[in-house]
Amino acid sequence: MSDTAVKERSYISRTSGLKTKDYVGYALGDTACCLVFGLVTSLLQKFYTDIFNLSPLFIMLMFIGARVWDAVNDPIMGRICDTVKPSKYGRYRPWFLYAGPPLAISAILMFAKWPGLGGEENYIATCVYATITYVLFGMCYTMLQIPYGSLASVVTTDEKERTKLSVFRSIGAGLGSVPVLLIATFAYQNRVDANGAEIIGENGKVLQDMMYSPVIIGVVIMAVLCLVMLVLAFRMNKERVVAKPSEHREKGTTKRIIKTLFKNRAFVSVSVASMLLLAGQMFTQSFYLYLFDDYFGANWMNLVSTVCTYAPMVIFMFLTPKMVRKFGKKELCAVGMALAAGANLVLFALRGVQPGILMYLFLVLCFVSGCGLTFMVLQIWSMATDAIDDIEVKTGQRDDGTAYAFFMFFRKLGQVIAAVAVNGALLGMNYAYEKGAVQSMANLKIMYDMATIIPAVLFGLMALVLFLWYPLSKKKVAQLQVLKEAKLKEAFESNEISFVNADESVNSENDEDLNRLDAGITTDGTDDAENHNDDGTVINEED
């Protein structure tokens, strides 16, 4: 067997060789998730104020309380994923089927307005119903998201393929987030007086009200599509690294694992970066609904601004893997977040421009901000997996479910930040949420300021976290792959894991050549020392 063929038989290569079907199947998981999660990030806040007539203060407190429960709920789900005996379909993939139906049902219940509900009818009952259904949805979403996030680690161990998986996952998430904007765009009608005449607000725009019927119809459609996508994702994904179930877990294992996670600089910093990313995304998606409706009086901007923000993803999705190889994930994402922060600062500086002109400048700068955001959105999941790899090579521990539980908890803290920012801004501008209320021009000017300066701050903080705190530069990720290969070899030989390759014949071949390669000897008997450093690690030719 040639040197090339031997190298292709490395332990990492045994779980590589993904095809388009694998990438698409993995992306479908997040398409399904975002079909319903997009309802929360974009629509739920305004639904609560405009349909349920709930106060921003209550909404903010409810969101914070739900995150307190997540601090208990998420780690429990992570440990379940890591300790439950795998089925014949794997450890993580079956959760697509387990979590799908309750997730879809809970999404519908969040937006169901039963007789007697509504702030103007029965405020306390509406608050209780909103809290129960929101917390229920969060638990169902956790039951799906933690195993789905963990799945990437066992689909492939190759860093380049994980980069592509992260790109496809982000594309899937983007596609899943678009349909809800159609609801947000077309769920309104002009407000009229008793004589049928349109009512004009202080900004000179016709006032519009969110309508319940198109919202609930759209939500039901999204929930059904979510179920279909999850079934497809289940069928199209494959777990290639199979962890053997532990016969005995020592007392205090969970506490030790959690301590290890929070001592790892890469894991904590990427978790904080992800938290800030989701906070910024959720803030803009929720607050823009108010801005476009009340300030600009142009709900069509909901859809167009989303297209402007995510169009760069379409442009860069095929270029990003090559750009990552050339510049590195950390380096590319840090510069991108600085660009996004700068675009929002420019929007803030333009606040005095006449609204009829400003709306088009706003969309152009949404595109610029989207260009900066794209790299982080496309690579955040790959960076999280790199951090978990970093923990494994340093400690010998790998508990993907628990790691992703805390990673997802940080992202949920991002939801808290967004909720506090959105509702704090509404409270600060004295937003009138009562049915039929009209916003003053002074309030609307504050609304615009908050809509631009808050994302600028969040994205700027992200850039600092990536530049100064996150340690996995391009060079260190390359070194991590070498160490990861050694860990896979050790785990395989100690019977801790087994491999299921797309090409089963690879695993059935004789391992003599692989062992010779590990020893630094080529198949023709010559020493391969010139390809290794003095410490025996493989020289990375790209460096």
ABEGO torsion letter per residue (X at the ends): XBAAAAAAABAAAAABGBBAAAAAAAAAAAAAAAAAAAAAAAAAAAAAAAAAGBBAAAAAAAAAAAAAAAAAAAAAAAAAAAABBBBAAEAAAAAAAAAAAAAAAAAAAAABBBBGBEAAABAAAAAAAAAAAAAAAAAAAAAAAAAAAAAAAAABABAAAAAAAAAAAAAAAAAAAAAAAAAAAAABBBBBBAAGBBBBBAAGBBBBBBBAAAAAAAAAAAAAAAAAAAAAAAAABBBABBBBBBABBBBGAAAAAAAAAAABAAAAAAAAAAAAAAAAAAAAAAAAAAAAAAAAGBAAAAAAAAAAAAAAAAAAAAAAAAAAAAAEAAAAAAAAAAAAAAAAAAAAAAAABBAAAAAAAAAAAAAAAAAAAAAAAAAAAAAAAAAAAAAAAAAGBBBAAAAAAAAAAAAAAAAAAAAAAAAAAAAAAGBBABBGBBBBAAAAAAAAAAAAAAAAAAAAAAAAAAAAABABBAAAAAAAAAAAAAAAAAAAAAGABBBBBABAAAAABBAAAAAAAAAGBBAAGBBAAAABBAAGBBBBAAX
